Each structure stands twice: as C-alpha cells, then as structure tokens.
Amino acid sequence: MATVVLRTQTVGGAPVAAIEVPGLPECMTARELIRLRARQEFTDRFPGALPEDHERQADLAERAFRANGFFLLVGDRQVEELDEAVDLRAAPEVLFLRLLPLVGG
C-alpha cells in the first residue's frame, strides 16, 4: 500500500489543491488516479453530494485529460495515456497541472 499526495496547480505554479491519500495500491492507471482525484475533490467541496454526482465529475475530469485540459506528471515524467500504469512506490506525488485557456482564444 502507498500513501500519495495528489497535488493540483496551474501552469504558473499557483497551488489549487493538495490531497494526501493513504492506502492506495502500489500501481494504478492514470484513469484511476484522475477519477480518484476528481471524486475526492468533489466530495471535499460538496460533502452531501450523491455518488452519481461524484461519477459525473470523474467523467468530466477524464474528458478534460483527453482534451489536454491538464497534464498529469508523476515524478519526472508526463503520463499521456489514460490506461498507462503508474508506479506509486517510485513517485509518491502526482501533479495535476491545470492549463488555463488564453483570453480571446
């Protein structure tokens, strides 16, 4: 089991959120990490939300990843595929780097 910090920040380095999650398997896919982070962040913001709402947020996060709405960095490498395996023993911090749309574009 691994304890991992799921950190979200903007491209400019501004922190958005950080969640420490204990008891994770030693290896997960990018999809599982993205969905976990989306559900956890949504639960923290809206504690009384229904499980369907959590899944809807996880679906949105997965779509945002596919549309390059954010990058997923694990250790010193970028994870590019949803089904790519991530070794959490080697990289106990996962960075979700949120991209900001350009004004007027």
N, C-alpha and C positions, 0 to 999 in steps of 0.2 A: 504494500500500500504506500501511496505517495501523498505528500502534502504539497499543494501547488498554489502559487499566487497567480490569479488571473487579473492582469492589470490592463486598463484601457486608458489611452492617452491620444491627444491629437498629434498631427504631424509636427506641429510646432513644439511639442514636448509638454503641453499642458495636461496635467493629470485629470482624468474624468472619473475613474473608479478603480478600486482595487479590492479584490475578494480573495481571502485565503480559504482554500477548500481542502480539508483533510480527508484521508481515507479513499483516495482515488486509485484506480488500478495503475500499475506501472507503465502501461501503454494504452493510449486511446487514439481514436482518429480525430482529425481536425473537426469533422462534423460533430462528433460527440462533445468536444471541447466548446465549440461555438454554441451548440444548443444548451449545454450546461450553463455557460456564462449568461446567455440570454434569459434562461429561466430564473437563475439566481438573482440577476439584476432586477428583473421584473418583480420577483417575489419581495425583494428588499424595498422596492418603491411602492408596491401595491399589495400589502400583506393579505388582504381579504380576497384577492383575485381568484377566479376559478381555474382549475387545471387546464381547461380549454384555452383560456387566455394565455397561459404560460406557453402552451404549444404553439399558439399563433405567433407569439413573439419569437420563439425559436425558429419557426418557419421564415419569418421576416429577416432574422439575422443570417440565416443560411442563404437566402436570396441576396442579401446585401454583400456577403462574401463573394458570391459568384459574379456580382456586378461590380466588383472592385470598390465597394463602399468602405472597406477597411482591409488592412493586411494583417496576417497572423504571423508573428515572429516567435520562434521557440529557440532559446539560446541565441546563437549567431546566425540562424538561417530562417528564411521565409518559407512558410508552408503554403503551397499553391493549390493543392487538390483536397477536396473535402474528405476523400477516403484515405488520405495519406496518414500513416501511423506516426504517432508522436511518442517518443520515449521520455516519460516524465521523470525518470530517475536521473537522466543526464541534464535536464533543464527544468528545474522546479519553478520557473517563472515563465508565464505565457503572456505575450504582449499583443493586445488588440490595438492596432494603430489606425485610428479613425481618420479618414480622409474628409476634407471639407470641400464642398463644391465652390468653384470660382464664381465671383459675383458676375452676373450677366451671362453666365455660360452654363 
